[in-house]
């Protein structure tokens, strides 16, 4: 069995499309009919995220932590208890490709770090063109990259357990896991083949995450410092 974990904090506007793509991915013929379970971890949600996810057929776990590391770990534990052999992680503001899982598995690795793409920069208004150009020139969307994104990450169950799983971190929990995977000798593939499209929203759900990186890039153009996406 394959598991997909999606942490969510007040994502009622985005969780529906996210899950629609995850379900399409689960039906990929290349998976050979293997069962795919989707878990949404609703972390301190005060909106309709949990009910929308439940109506969409996902398993919903409610927690009150406001901590993305704990949310990912909670979802992973639930899927491991169900017998998952592979854990795939994405975010509620992200749309995975229909072959996302099969591309991860085809790489024959113990962990897969994928890239992200952004197709809509309009949330940044007058800075949209700057960010689009900056991302296109500074981000490596190629095999052999060294990006780590919780929105596009896959790991074999045994490697995840050997690395100790996600730590209870409010941000950079994905980087911490990959660091432990490297330390414990996991075979990691840094690939652009598993595709996801994520949002360029301005309001970050996890401090220090992708949204904050974009805001820092915008600020850097006015400070005269090198921008990092």
Secondary structure as UniProt FT lines:
FT   STRAND          2..8
FT   TURN            12..14
FT   HELIX           15..26
FT   HELIX           29..31
FT   TURN            32..33
FT   STRAND          36..43
FT   HELIX           49..55
FT   TURN            56..57
FT   STRAND          59..63
FT   HELIX           68..81
FT   TURN            82..83
FT   STRAND          86..91
FT   TURN            92..93
FT   STRAND          94..96
FT   TURN            98..99
FT   HELIX           100..106
FT   STRAND          111..113
FT   HELIX           122..127
FT   HELIX           128..138
FT   TURN            143..144
FT   TURN            150..151
FT   STRAND          153..156
FT   HELIX           157..162
FT   TURN            163..164
FT   HELIX           173..183
FT   TURN            184..185
FT   STRAND          188..190
FT   STRAND          196..198
FT   TURN            207..208
FT   HELIX           210..223
//
